[in-house]
Amino acid sequence: MPQPPGHDETVRMRSDGTDNRPPVEASRPTPAEADTPGAQNSFPDSFPADGEVDDTRPVPRDWLSGAPEGDDVETTGSVEPAETTAYVEPVETTAYVEPVGTTAYVEPVQAPAAPDDDVPPASSATGVLPGTGAGDGGEGPPPPWVDDAQGSPWWRRRALLVPAGAVAVLAAVYGVDLLLSSGDVPRSTVVAGVEIGGLSPAAAADKLETELGDRVAADRPVVADDVEGVFSPTRAGVRLDAEGTVAAADDQPLNPWTRISTFFSDREVEPVIAVDESAVADELGSFDAQLATFAEQVDRAPVDATIAIEGTTASVVAPADGRTLDREGARNAITGALTDEPDGASSLELPVEVDPVDVEAAEAERVLTETVEPALAAPVAVTGGTGGATAEVPAAAIAASLTFTPTEDGELQVGIDPAELQTALGDELAVFGTPAKDASFEVSGGTVRVVPSVDGTGIDPAHLVEQLLPVLDDPAPRSVTAEPGPVPAELTTQEAEALGIREEISSFTTTISNPRSGENIRVVAAEVDGALVLPGETFSLNTFTGPRGTAQGYVPATVISGGELSTAVGGGISQFATTMFNAVFFAGLEDVFHKPHSFYISRYPAGREATVYEGAIDLQWKNDSETGVYVDTRWTPSSLTVTFYGTKRYEIESISSERRNPRTPAVIEKVDDGDCIPQSGVPGFDITVTRVFKDLATGAEIKREDFRTRYNAEAVINCVPKPEGPGGPPASPSPRPEGTAPSGAPAPGGRPGDRRPAGRRVR
């Protein structure tokens, strides 16, 4: 049996292809097949029986490593057979390269024994190896597994070792830094100028509380435009949340670059400001309430330039832009400044939104010069009456009825109010006819009926205004021709009947015991008698009566001032207010504003009474029904009754709670200097009165409304005479007068609005 040649370390490549590359084999031999002679070996060109070898030539190992070919290796051309092949000393392994393309299959085999000297080395023709570069004959880069020229493995090259080492060092430093700072506030953390970096959370919170706590709690002067005020964080329950601030700053940054930057710059963290609702001083002390109170002083509507008239003298009123406190911006500004060091010399400026005016001062000056001054220079004659009757519209009536209306295009429009003109003229135009008479209501025997209206004849004020306007800027003398005609009533019979005033809806009576207070009650009752309050209108006692002084018939009587009894003109009006309030209560009408007395007065129902004081404390109620309300008053020297007529809606029940939280009067000895009024003292207490609304037909409860009242204890005041020297007789104390009046500021029961509608008189 022929013996295959011995193994060597060469790779034999066939030169069958035209491109000097071995052809693709159908299959790859297994290791066993490669080493086993015989017919079963599928290796191409197996050794023939005659001992002939194939026509391959040895390829050195350097070629596998990408070494350049020698001069005897061609990259192109035909295959030249070689005479002999070099014998290579066998080594531990040989490589078999599969002749498919350029892919090599390397397989370890057993090292064969050294060949016998008798066996000649195999010889064969060798083929020309193709180039490994791209294209023909070009030298390409070595395979990726080939080492560099110095023979070092790729993973030991210096170009890779230096960066890898640097990364490893940085990673170690990062880990150590992260480990050492774990649990502490990150390095270089600053809160409102306070350095807390590197501290434990507890130490950082203590430091913030110490250095920022008082700063946050300090009162802050504020200013908006020209309005100054003070914001109190303490009253608002505003405080520094030191723990929350530390929690916000406590997370260690994981970004390496962020950690590196903290070595060179600060890490700013905003302080956390908290609001403790339980620490709010009172209902006016909260953040929003303080802002709202301040905004009341700041906010104003734009005031256009206009003309003011005093008597018959006119002058320009300068314009003022409107402004509104930017509440959200103000809140942010205050919150942002809480951690700043307070500066007593300056105020925190709050943002204001400006609403410009439509009419500038120059326009008002023009109207004053061109229209108003000529209009007030002389009266206007009215001629054409029956029998040559004439009348005159005096300059004072013109001045009282002139109106000035700003327009969107910046002009100031001059007009005349017909109602004001008619009031100012009085009976001046009566020579031209008879005045109209409005419909009214008459109460008799507990029932009410409508008194029909009467149209008049004469000059219609509205038509007279149309005649006057064109001649206002004419020089004197000037006149208009009267055009008498029918004058309709302002409230017609049909309108009065449609108001639904047909029955009594409530009535209340109080007792009068002091003659001087009783006189004031009589005067105010006469003023209010016949008032008509239309649906949706609000009645204001102070507005309806106007001033209550001696000129109006009021006299001095007892009032409560500063917690003590004293005397003032108009004392006793509170009894009328109490009587009217109870009529409102039992009619089921809306209580807009009322204030109970500061002390309890036994002749009034506890918790269901009211006081008034001119210019300070008012009684206001709204007709929230769909029908009108007619007010009828009845006065006698010993009693006052106020009755409302309209359409009854509810059955009203009053429920009073027990008197609670009793307060004992103090005892005060006061030197009698002529105005001391002794007081016997009245205990104070709290009480709640509930108004229950019931259905008229079924008696079923519809709703409830509570009125809570707190009465102070009225002090016991003993009037002590002035010393008149040793053994001097004491002065006798003056008797305590009856009657009461208001004191103090508004209290529960509603809040008065800016507008004080009054109702109207219908007699």
DATA-V526942 format. One record per pair of residues at least 12 apart in sequence whose C-alpha atoms are under 7 Angstrom apart, sorted by the first residue. I is the first residue (numbers start at 1). GAP is how many residues later the second one is. D is the distance in Angstrom with one decimal. If there is no record, write none. Layout:
[[I | GAP | D] [I | GAP | D]]
This chain:
[[2 | 47 | 5.5] [2 | 49 | 6.0] [4 | 33 | 6.7] [4 | 43 | 6.3] [5 | 117 | 6.4] [6 | 106 | 6.8] [6 | 109 | 6.8] [7 | 83 | 6.8] [7 | 105 | 6.3] [8 | 80 | 6.0] [8 | 81 | 6.8] [8 | 82 | 5.1] [8 | 86 | 6.4] [9 | 79 | 6.6] [9 | 81 | 6.2] [9 | 82 | 6.8] [9 | 85 | 4.9] [9 | 86 | 6.7] [10 | 48 | 5.1] [10 | 49 | 5.2] [10 | 50 | 5.8] [10 | 51 | 6.8] [11 | 47 | 6.1] [11 | 48 | 5.5] [11 | 84 | 6.4] [11 | 85 | 6.0] [11 | 86 | 6.4] [12 | 44 | 5.3] [12 | 45 | 5.8] [12 | 46 | 5.6] [12 | 47 | 6.5] [13 | 43 | 5.5] [13 | 44 | 6.9] [13 | 86 | 6.9] [13 | 114 | 6.9] [14 | 41 | 6.9] [14 | 42 | 5.3] [14 | 113 | 6.1] [15 | 64 | 6.3] [15 | 112 | 4.5] [15 | 113 | 6.7] [20 | 108 | 5.9] [20 | 109 | 6.3] [20 | 110 | 5.9] [21 | 109 | 6.5] [22 | 77 | 5.5] [22 | 78 | 6.9] [23 | 76 | 6.7] [23 | 77 | 6.7] [24 | 75 | 6.3] [24 | 76 | 4.9] [25 | 74 | 6.9] [25 | 75 | 6.8] [29 | 13 | 6.6] [29 | 14 | 6.0] [53 | 69 | 6.7] [53 | 70 | 6.8] [53 | 71 | 6.3] [54 | 70 | 5.9] [55 | 69 | 4.5] [55 | 70 | 4.2] [55 | 71 | 5.8] [56 | 68 | 5.6] [56 | 69 | 5.2] [56 | 70 | 4.2] [56 | 71 | 5.9] [57 | 28 | 6.4] [57 | 67 | 6.0] [57 | 68 | 5.6] [57 | 69 | 3.3] [57 | 70 | 6.1] [58 | 27 | 6.6] [58 | 68 | 6.9] [65 | 81 | 6.3] [66 | 76 | 5.5] [73 | 55 | 6.6] [73 | 56 | 7.0] [74 | 54 | 5.9] [74 | 55 | 6.7] [75 | 53 | 6.7] [75 | 54 | 6.0] [75 | 55 | 5.0] [75 | 56 | 5.2] [75 | 62 | 5.7] [76 | 54 | 6.7] [78 | 50 | 7.0] [79 | 48 | 4.9] [79 | 49 | 5.4] [80 | 46 | 6.7] [80 | 47 | 6.4] [81 | 44 | 3.8] [81 | 45 | 5.4] [82 | 42 | 6.5] [82 | 43 | 4.5] [82 | 44 | 5.7] [83 | 42 | 6.7] [84 | 39 | 4.8] [84 | 40 | 6.2] [85 | 37 | 6.8] [85 | 38 | 5.0] [85 | 39 | 6.4] [87 | 34 | 6.3] [90 | 21 | 6.9] [91 | 20 | 6.2] [92 | 18 | 6.9] [92 | 19 | 5.0] [93 | 15 | 5.3] [93 | 16 | 5.7] [93 | 17 | 6.7] [93 | 18 | 6.1] [94 | 14 | 6.2] [94 | 15 | 6.6] [95 | 12 | 5.8] [95 | 13 | 6.8] [183 | 17 | 6.8] [184 | 14 | 5.5] [184 | 15 | 5.5] [184 | 16 | 4.6] [184 | 17 | 6.3] [184 | 66 | 7.0] [185 | 12 | 5.2] [185 | 13 | 5.1] [185 | 14 | 5.5] [185 | 15 | 6.1] [185 | 16 | 6.3] [185 | 64 | 6.6] [185 | 65 | 4.8] [186 | 12 | 5.9] [186 | 64 | 6.4] [186 | 66 | 5.5] [187 | 75 | 6.3] [188 | 74 | 5.8] [188 | 78 | 4.9] [188 | 79 | 5.6] [189 | 77 | 6.0] [189 | 78 | 4.6] [189 | 79 | 6.0] [189 | 80 | 6.9] [190 | 76 | 6.5] [190 | 77 | 5.9] [190 | 78 | 5.0] [190 | 79 | 6.1] [191 | 77 | 6.1] [191 | 78 | 5.2] [191 | 79 | 6.1] [191 | 80 | 6.1] [192 | 79 | 6.9] [192 | 147 | 6.4] [201 | 45 | 6.2] [204 | 42 | 6.8] [205 | 37 | 5.0] [205 | 38 | 5.6] [205 | 41 | 6.3] [208 | 34 | 6.0] [209 | 33 | 6.0] [212 | 127 | 6.4] [213 | 27 | 5.9] [215 | 123 | 6.9] [215 | 124 | 5.9] [215 | 126 | 6.3] [215 | 127 | 7.0] [216 | 23 | 6.3] [216 | 24 | 6.4] [216 | 122 | 4.8] [216 | 123 | 5.3] [217 | 16 | 5.4] [217 | 17 | 5.6] [217 | 22 | 6.4] [218 | 15 | 6.8] [219 | 12 | 5.8] [219 | 13 | 4.7] [219 | 14 | 6.3] [220 | 12 | 6.5] [221 | 126 | 4.8] [221 | 127 | 6.1] [222 | 125 | 4.8] [222 | 126 | 4.5] [222 | 127 | 5.8] [222 | 128 | 6.8] [223 | 124 | 6.0] [223 | 125 | 6.0] [223 | 126 | 5.0] [223 | 127 | 6.0] [224 | 74 | 6.8] [224 | 125 | 5.8] [224 | 126 | 5.1] [224 | 127 | 6.6] [224 | 128 | 6.4] [227 | 71 | 6.2] [229 | 65 | 6.9] [231 | 59 | 6.9] [235 | 45 | 5.4] [235 | 46 | 4.8] [235 | 50 | 5.0] [235 | 51 | 6.7] [236 | 44 | 4.9] [236 | 45 | 6.7] [236 | 49 | 5.1] [236 | 50 | 4.2] [236 | 51 | 5.0] [237 | 38 | 5.3] [237 | 39 | 4.9] [237 | 40 | 6.1] [237 | 42 | 4.8] [237 | 43 | 4.7] [238 | 36 | 5.9] [238 | 37 | 4.5] [238 | 38 | 6.3] [239 | 34 | 6.0] [239 | 35 | 5.5] [239 | 36 | 6.3] [240 | 32 | 6.4] [240 | 33 | 4.9] [240 | 34 | 6.1] [241 | 31 | 5.4] [241 | 32 | 5.5] [241 | 33 | 5.7] [244 | 28 | 6.1] [245 | 26 | 5.3] [245 | 27 | 5.0] [249 | 20 | 6.4] [291 | 36 | 7.0] [295 | 30 | 5.7] [298 | 26 | 6.5] [298 | 27 | 6.2] [299 | 24 | 5.4] [299 | 25 | 4.5] [299 | 26 | 6.1] [300 | 22 | 5.3] [300 | 23 | 5.5] [300 | 24 | 6.6] [301 | 21 | 4.5] [301 | 22 | 6.6] [302 | 18 | 5.9] [302 | 19 | 4.6] [302 | 20 | 3.5] [302 | 53 | 6.2] [302 | 54 | 6.4] [302 | 55 | 5.4] [303 | 16 | 5.4] [303 | 17 | 5.0] [303 | 18 | 6.3] [303 | 19 | 6.7] [303 | 54 | 6.4] [304 | 15 | 4.7] [304 | 16 | 6.5] [304 | 53 | 5.3] [304 | 54 | 6.1] [304 | 55 | 5.0] [304 | 56 | 6.6] [305 | 12 | 5.5] [305 | 13 | 5.0] [305 | 14 | 4.1] [305 | 54 | 5.4] [305 | 55 | 5.4] [305 | 56 | 5.2] [305 | 59 | 5.9] [306 | 58 | 5.6] [306 | 98 | 6.7] [307 | 57 | 6.7] [309 | 90 | 6.8] [311 | 85 | 6.6] [312 | 64 | 6.3] [312 | 83 | 6.9] [312 | 84 | 5.9] [312 | 87 | 5.8] [316 | 48 | 6.2] [316 | 49 | 6.5] [318 | 43 | 5.8] [319 | 38 | 7.0] [319 | 41 | 6.3] [319 | 42 | 6.3] [320 | 37 | 6.9] [321 | 33 | 6.6] [321 | 34 | 5.8] [321 | 35 | 4.7] [321 | 36 | 5.4] [322 | 32 | 5.7] [322 | 33 | 4.5] [322 | 34 | 6.0] [323 | 29 | 6.3] [323 | 30 | 5.4] [323 | 31 | 4.4] [323 | 32 | 5.6] [324 | 28 | 5.6] [324 | 29 | 5.1] [324 | 30 | 6.5] [325 | 26 | 6.4] [325 | 27 | 4.6] [325 | 28 | 6.3] [326 | 25 | 5.6] [326 | 26 | 5.3] [326 | 27 | 6.2] [329 | 22 | 6.2] [330 | 20 | 5.1] [330 | 21 | 6.0] [333 | 17 | 6.7] [358 | 50 | 6.0] [358 | 52 | 4.9] [359 | 47 | 6.3] [359 | 51 | 4.6] [359 | 52 | 6.1] [359 | 53 | 6.7] [363 | 48 | 6.5] [363 | 49 | 6.7] [364 | 48 | 6.6] [370 | 103 | 6.9] [371 | 101 | 6.7] [371 | 102 | 5.1] [374 | 98 | 6.6] [374 | 99 | 5.0] [374 | 100 | 6.9] [374 | 101 | 6.8] [375 | 97 | 4.5] [375 | 98 | 5.4] [376 | 19 | 5.1] [376 | 22 | 7.0] [376 | 23 | 6.6] [377 | 18 | 6.9] [378 | 17 | 5.8] [378 | 98 | 6.2] [379 | 13 | 6.7] [379 | 14 | 5.6] [379 | 15 | 4.4] [379 | 16 | 4.9] [380 | 12 | 5.8] [380 | 13 | 5.1] [380 | 14 | 6.5] [380 | 98 | 5.5] [380 | 99 | 5.1] [381 | 12 | 6.2] [381 | 97 | 6.5] [381 | 98 | 4.4] [381 | 99 | 6.3] [382 | 97 | 5.8] [382 | 98 | 5.1] [382 | 99 | 5.6] [382 | 100 | 5.9] [383 | 97 | 6.5] [383 | 98 | 4.9] [383 | 99 | 5.6] [384 | 97 | 5.6] [384 | 98 | 5.2] [385 | 47 | 5.6] [385 | 97 | 6.6] [389 | 42 | 6.7] [391 | 37 | 6.4] [391 | 38 | 6.3] [397 | 24 | 6.2] [397 | 27 | 5.1] [397 | 28 | 6.3] [400 | 20 | 6.9] [400 | 24 | 6.8] [401 | 15 | 5.3] [401 | 16 | 5.2] [401 | 19 | 5.1] [401 | 20 | 5.1] [402 | 13 | 5.7] [402 | 14 | 4.6] [402 | 15 | 6.5] [403 | 12 | 4.9] [403 | 13 | 5.5] [403 | 14 | 6.6] [416 | 49 | 6.3] [418 | 43 | 5.2] [418 | 44 | 5.3] [418 | 47 | 6.4] [422 | 39 | 6.3] [432 | 26 | 4.9] [432 | 27 | 6.6] [432 | 52 | 6.3] [433 | 24 | 4.9] [433 | 25 | 4.1] [434 | 22 | 5.3] [434 | 23 | 5.1] [434 | 24 | 6.1] [435 | 21 | 4.7] [435 | 22 | 6.2] [435 | 23 | 6.9] [436 | 18 | 5.6] [436 | 19 | 4.5] [436 | 20 | 3.8] [436 | 51 | 6.1] [436 | 52 | 6.2] [436 | 53 | 5.2] [437 | 16 | 5.5] [437 | 17 | 4.8] [437 | 18 | 6.3] [437 | 52 | 5.6] [438 | 15 | 4.6] [438 | 16 | 6.4] [438 | 51 | 5.0] [438 | 52 | 5.8] [438 | 53 | 4.9] [438 | 54 | 6.1] [439 | 12 | 5.5] [439 | 13 | 4.8] [439 | 14 | 3.9] [439 | 52 | 5.5] [439 | 53 | 5.5] [439 | 54 | 5.3] [439 | 57 | 6.4] [440 | 12 | 6.8] [440 | 322 | 5.4] [440 | 323 | 5.6] [441 | 322 | 6.7] [447 | 56 | 6.4] [448 | 54 | 6.0] [448 | 55 | 6.6] [449 | 53 | 6.9] [450 | 46 | 6.9] [450 | 47 | 6.7] [452 | 41 | 4.9] [453 | 36 | 6.4] [453 | 39 | 5.3] [453 | 40 | 5.2] [454 | 35 | 6.3] [455 | 31 | 6.9] [455 | 32 | 5.7] [455 | 33 | 4.6] [455 | 34 | 5.3] [456 | 30 | 5.8] [456 | 31 | 4.7] [456 | 32 | 6.2] [457 | 27 | 6.7] [457 | 28 | 5.4] [457 | 29 | 4.4] [457 | 30 | 5.1] [458 | 26 | 4.5] [458 | 27 | 5.3] [458 | 28 | 6.4] [458 | 29 | 6.4] [459 | 23 | 6.8] [459 | 24 | 6.2] [459 | 25 | 4.6] [459 | 26 | 6.2] [460 | 27 | 5.9] [467 | 13 | 6.5] [499 | 128 | 5.1] [499 | 129 | 5.1] [500 | 127 | 5.3] [500 | 128 | 6.4] [500 | 146 | 6.0] [500 | 147 | 6.1] [501 | 126 | 6.9] [501 | 127 | 6.0] [501 | 128 | 6.6] [501 | 144 | 5.9] [501 | 145 | 3.9] [501 | 146 | 6.0] [502 | 143 | 6.7] [502 | 144 | 5.6] [502 | 145 | 6.4] [503 | 142 | 5.4] [503 | 143 | 5.5] [503 | 144 | 6.1] [504 | 140 | 5.9] [504 | 141 | 4.3] [504 | 142 | 6.3] [505 | 82 | 5.5] [505 | 139 | 5.7] [505 | 140 | 5.4] [505 | 141 | 6.1] [505 | 142 | 6.5] [505 | 143 | 4.9] [506 | 77 | 5.5] [506 | 80 | 5.6] [506 | 81 | 5.0] [506 | 137 | 5.8] [506 | 138 | 5.3] [507 | 76 | 5.2] [507 | 134 | 7.0] [507 | 135 | 5.7] [507 | 136 | 4.2] [507 | 137 | 6.3] [508 | 71 | 6.0] [508 | 74 | 6.2] [508 | 75 | 5.5] [508 | 133 | 5.6] [508 | 134 | 5.6] [508 | 135 | 6.6] [509 | 70 | 6.3] [509 | 130 | 6.8] [509 | 131 | 5.5] [509 | 132 | 4.3] [509 | 133 | 6.6] [510 | 69 | 6.3] [510 | 129 | 5.7] [510 | 130 | 5.5] [510 | 131 | 6.7] [511 | 127 | 5.7] [511 | 128 | 4.4] [511 | 129 | 6.5] [512 | 125 | 6.7] [512 | 126 | 4.6] [512 | 127 | 5.0] [513 | 125 | 6.3] [513 | 225 | 7.0] [514 | 224 | 5.4] [514 | 225 | 6.4] [516 | 41 | 5.7] [517 | 40 | 5.5] [517 | 54 | 5.9] [517 | 55 | 4.5] [517 | 222 | 6.1] [518 | 54 | 7.0] [518 | 119 | 6.5] [520 | 34 | 5.3] [520 | 35 | 6.5] [520 | 50 | 5.9] [520 | 51 | 7.0] [520 | 52 | 6.3] [520 | 53 | 6.4] [521 | 51 | 6.3] [521 | 52 | 5.7] [521 | 55 | 6.2] [522 | 113 | 6.1] [523 | 30 | 6.9] [525 | 108 | 5.9] [525 | 110 | 7.0] [527 | 18 | 6.3] [529 | 102 | 6.0] [529 | 103 | 5.1] [529 | 104 | 5.1] [530 | 100 | 6.5] [530 | 101 | 5.4] [530 | 102 | 5.7] [530 | 231 | 5.4] [530 | 232 | 5.0] [530 | 233 | 5.3] [531 | 99 | 6.0] [531 | 100 | 5.2] [531 | 228 | 6.3] [531 | 229 | 5.2] [531 | 230 | 4.2] [531 | 231 | 5.7] [532 | 97 | 5.9] [532 | 98 | 4.7] [532 | 99 | 6.4] [532 | 227 | 5.8] [532 | 228 | 5.1] [532 | 229 | 5.9] [532 | 230 | 6.1] [533 | 90 | 6.7] [533 | 95 | 5.9] [533 | 96 | 5.2] [533 | 97 | 6.5] [533 | 226 | 4.8] [533 | 227 | 6.5] [534 | 89 | 6.9] [534 | 94 | 4.6] [534 | 95 | 6.5] [535 | 88 | 5.5] [535 | 89 | 6.3] [535 | 90 | 5.9] [535 | 91 | 5.5] [535 | 92 | 5.6] [535 | 93 | 5.4] [536 | 86 | 6.7] [536 | 87 | 5.4] [536 | 88 | 5.4] [537 | 85 | 5.9] [537 | 86 | 5.7] [537 | 222 | 6.9] [538 | 82 | 6.7] [538 | 83 | 5.6] [538 | 84 | 4.1] [538 | 85 | 6.3] [538 | 219 | 5.4] [538 | 220 | 6.5] [538 | 221 | 6.8] [539 | 81 | 5.5] [539 | 82 | 5.4] [539 | 83 | 6.1] [539 | 218 | 5.5] [539 | 219 | 4.4] [539 | 220 | 5.2] [540 | 78 | 6.9] [540 | 79 | 5.9] [540 | 80 | 4.6] [540 | 81 | 7.0] [540 | 216 | 5.6] [540 | 217 | 5.7] [540 | 218 | 4.6] [541 | 77 | 6.5] [541 | 78 | 5.6] [541 | 79 | 6.6] [541 | 217 | 6.7] [542 | 72 | 6.4] [542 | 76 | 5.9] [543 | 213 | 6.3] [543 | 214 | 6.9] [543 | 215 | 5.5] [544 | 214 | 4.7] [544 | 215 | 6.9] [548 | 22 | 6.3] [549 | 20 | 6.4] [549 | 21 | 6.7] [554 | 15 | 6.3] [554 | 16 | 5.4] [555 | 14 | 5.0] [555 | 15 | 5.8] [556 | 12 | 4.9] [556 | 13 | 3.7] [556 | 14 | 5.9] [556 | 15 | 6.2] [557 | 12 | 6.0] [557 | 13 | 6.4] [557 | 14 | 4.4] [557 | 15 | 6.7] [558 | 13 | 5.2] [558 | 14 | 6.9] [558 | 179 | 6.8] [558 | 180 | 6.8] [558 | 181 | 5.4] [558 | 182 | 5.6] [558 | 183 | 6.8] [559 | 12 | 5.3] [559 | 180 | 6.9] [559 | 181 | 4.6] [559 | 182 | 4.0] [559 | 183 | 6.6] [560 | 180 | 5.9] [560 | 181 | 5.2] [560 | 182 | 5.7] [560 | 183 | 5.9] [561 | 182 | 5.3] [562 | 181 | 6.5] [565 | 112 | 6.2] [566 | 111 | 6.9] [571 | 169 | 6.5] [571 | 170 | 5.6] [572 | 167 | 5.6] [572 | 168 | 5.6] [572 | 169 | 5.9] [573 | 39 | 7.0] [573 | 168 | 7.0] [574 | 36 | 6.5] [574 | 37 | 4.4] [574 | 38 | 5.5] [574 | 166 | 6.9] [574 | 167 | 5.5] [577 | 33 | 5.7] [577 | 34 | 6.0] [577 | 35 | 6.7] [577 | 42 | 6.8] [578 | 31 | 4.6] [578 | 32 | 4.6] [578 | 33 | 6.7] [579 | 63 | 6.4] [580 | 62 | 5.9] [581 | 28 | 6.7] [581 | 29 | 6.7] [582 | 26 | 6.9] [583 | 59 | 6.6] [583 | 60 | 6.5] [583 | 61 | 6.8] [586 | 66 | 5.5] [588 | 62 | 6.5] [588 | 64 | 6.7] [589 | 33 | 6.5] [589 | 34 | 6.0] [589 | 35 | 6.2] [590 | 31 | 5.7] [590 | 32 | 5.2] [590 | 33 | 6.7] [590 | 34 | 6.3] [591 | 29 | 6.8] [591 | 30 | 4.8] [591 | 31 | 6.6] [591 | 158 | 6.9] [591 | 159 | 6.9] [592 | 28 | 5.3] [592 | 29 | 4.8] [592 | 30 | 6.4] [592 | 158 | 5.1] [592 | 159 | 6.6] [592 | 160 | 7.0] [593 | 26 | 5.8] [593 | 27 | 5.0] [593 | 28 | 6.7] [593 | 156 | 5.3] [593 | 157 | 4.1] [593 | 158 | 5.1] [593 | 159 | 5.6] [594 | 16 | 5.8] [594 | 24 | 6.7] [594 | 25 | 5.1] [594 | 26 | 6.6] [594 | 155 | 5.3] [594 | 156 | 6.5] [595 | 15 | 5.2] [595 | 16 | 5.8] [595 | 151 | 5.7] [595 | 152 | 5.3] [595 | 153 | 6.5] [595 | 154 | 6.6] [596 | 13 | 5.6] [596 | 14 | 4.4] [596 | 15 | 5.8] [597 | 13 | 6.3] [597 | 14 | 5.7] [597 | 145 | 6.1] [598 | 113 | 5.5] [598 | 114 | 5.9] [598 | 145 | 6.9] [599 | 112 | 5.2] [599 | 113 | 5.4] [599 | 114 | 6.4] [599 | 115 | 5.9] [600 | 111 | 6.0] [607 | 80 | 6.2] [607 | 81 | 6.6] [607 | 82 | 6.1] [607 | 101 | 6.9] [607 | 102 | 5.4] [611 | 130 | 6.4] [611 | 131 | 5.2] [612 | 130 | 5.7] [613 | 129 | 5.9] [617 | 129 | 6.6] [627 | 19 | 6.4] [627 | 20 | 6.5] [628 | 18 | 5.8] [629 | 15 | 6.3] [629 | 16 | 5.6] [629 | 17 | 4.9] [630 | 14 | 5.7] [630 | 15 | 5.0] [630 | 16 | 6.5] [631 | 12 | 6.0] [631 | 13 | 4.9] [631 | 14 | 6.6] [632 | 12 | 6.3] [649 | 47 | 6.9] [650 | 43 | 6.0] [650 | 44 | 5.6] [650 | 45 | 5.7] [650 | 46 | 5.5] [651 | 42 | 6.1] [651 | 43 | 5.0] [651 | 44 | 6.3] [651 | 45 | 5.6] [652 | 39 | 6.8] [652 | 40 | 5.7] [652 | 41 | 5.1] [652 | 42 | 6.2] [653 | 38 | 5.9] [653 | 39 | 5.0] [653 | 40 | 6.8] [654 | 35 | 6.8] [654 | 36 | 5.8] [654 | 37 | 5.0] [654 | 38 | 6.3] [655 | 34 | 5.6] [655 | 35 | 5.0] [655 | 36 | 6.6] [656 | 32 | 5.9] [656 | 33 | 4.4] [656 | 34 | 6.3] [657 | 30 | 5.9] [657 | 31 | 5.3] [657 | 32 | 6.3] [658 | 29 | 6.5] [659 | 26 | 6.0] [659 | 27 | 5.7] [659 | 28 | 5.1] [660 | 25 | 5.6] [660 | 26 | 5.2] [660 | 27 | 6.5] [661 | 24 | 5.3] [661 | 25 | 5.9] [662 | 21 | 6.8] [662 | 22 | 5.6] [662 | 23 | 4.5] [663 | 20 | 5.5] [663 | 21 | 4.6] [663 | 22 | 5.9] [663 | 50 | 5.7] [664 | 19 | 5.2] [664 | 20 | 6.6] [664 | 49 | 6.0] [665 | 16 | 6.0] [665 | 17 | 6.3] [665 | 18 | 5.5] [665 | 48 | 4.9] [665 | 49 | 5.6] [665 | 50 | 4.7] [665 | 51 | 6.3] [666 | 49 | 4.8] [666 | 50 | 5.9] [667 | 48 | 5.8] [667 | 49 | 4.6] [667 | 50 | 6.0] [668 | 47 | 6.9] [668 | 48 | 5.9] [668 | 49 | 4.8] [668 | 50 | 6.2] [669 | 48 | 5.7] [669 | 49 | 4.7] [669 | 50 | 5.9] [669 | 51 | 6.2] [670 | 47 | 6.6] [670 | 48 | 6.0] [670 | 49 | 4.9] [670 | 50 | 5.6] [671 | 48 | 5.7] [671 | 49 | 4.5] [671 | 50 | 5.7] [671 | 51 | 6.1] [672 | 47 | 5.3] [672 | 48 | 5.5] [672 | 49 | 5.1] [672 | 50 | 6.3] [676 | 43 | 6.1] [677 | 42 | 7.0] [677 | 57 | 6.7] [677 | 59 | 5.8] [678 | 39 | 5.1] [678 | 40 | 5.4] [678 | 41 | 5.7] [678 | 58 | 5.7] [679 | 36 | 7.0] [679 | 37 | 5.2] [679 | 38 | 4.8] [679 | 39 | 6.9] [679 | 57 | 6.9] [680 | 36 | 5.0] [680 | 37 | 6.7] [681 | 33 | 4.9] [681 | 34 | 4.8] [681 | 35 | 4.2] [682 | 31 | 5.7] [682 | 32 | 4.8] [682 | 33 | 6.9] [683 | 30 | 4.6] [683 | 31 | 6.4] [684 | 27 | 4.9] [684 | 28 | 4.5] [684 | 29 | 3.8] [684 | 30 | 7.0] [685 | 25 | 6.1] [685 | 26 | 5.3] [685 | 27 | 6.8] [686 | 23 | 5.8] [686 | 24 | 4.5] [686 | 25 | 6.1] [687 | 21 | 6.0] [687 | 22 | 5.5] [687 | 23 | 6.6] [688 | 18 | 6.6] [688 | 19 | 5.6] [688 | 20 | 4.4] [688 | 21 | 6.2] [689 | 17 | 5.8] [689 | 18 | 5.1] [689 | 19 | 6.4] [690 | 14 | 6.6] [690 | 15 | 5.5] [690 | 16 | 4.4] [690 | 17 | 6.2] [691 | 13 | 5.6] [691 | 14 | 5.1] [691 | 15 | 6.3] [692 | 12 | 4.6] [692 | 13 | 6.6] [707 | 42 | 6.8] [719 | 14 | 6.2]]
